[in-house]
Amino acid sequence: EPEVTQTPSHQVTQMGQEVILRCVPISNHLYFYWYRQILGQKVEFLVSFYNNEISEKSEIFDDQFSVERPDGSNFTLKIRSTKLEDSAMYFCASSDTGGDYSNQPQHFGDGTRLSIL
Amino acid sequence: AQSVAQPEDQVNVAEGNPLTVKCTYSVSGNPYLFWYVQYPNRGLQFLLKYITGDNLVKGSYGFEAEFNKSQTSFHLKKPSALVSDSALYFCAVRDIGTPLVFGKGTRLSVIA
């Protein structure tokens, strides 16, 4: 079964540095998402991406964050000038369109654990 | 704005017994409801969804969920629990054109 893959599995970065988290969505999917899960807390939506542009974003997704689909397979989340509170598990997800995209299940990668020191 | 409540942080059940993981939701329109499971150090795996139609939805690994509009609930059930079902379970809701919103999760522990 096709999977969403994320790299690296664990990223340790000094506060103030930039970090790029990478994802390869399922190949025929057209909607892409980033979520984060702070340890012990719930999964929070960050941003969705369709047709090479952001379709929705949460309050968390401020100017510090950006997303890009640099080629036909990768989907990246960049965090500029990281802060201690950015430490979390970051999940990428993708979904098919198949009509109403809102009712399509999202397929998640195994996440990147980001630790800011 | 939509929201999801999972009132139990932890559910313990003996192997072979039926299990229920509770979820209630709030949404302005007709809800799309989902259950996901998360095993340690893994991403969320889709179990089942409700869009419309039959209130009882069947999903992966023998799980099912019952949609109750009057009670705004979408409880996850399984007739006979397995030790391998032990994991973190998330209920999620989405309205058309809005982001998926997750509950805080319920940790299910199935004891042999």
Interface residues (C-beta under 8 A of the other chain):
Chain A: V4 Q6 Y33 Q41 K42 V43 E44 F45 S48 E56 S58 F91 A93 D100 S102 N103 P105 Q106 H107 F108 G109 D110 G111
Chain B: Y32 F34 Y36 N41 R42 G43 L44 Q45 F46 K49 I51 F90 R94 D95 I96 G97 T98 P99 L100 V101 F102 G103 K104 G105
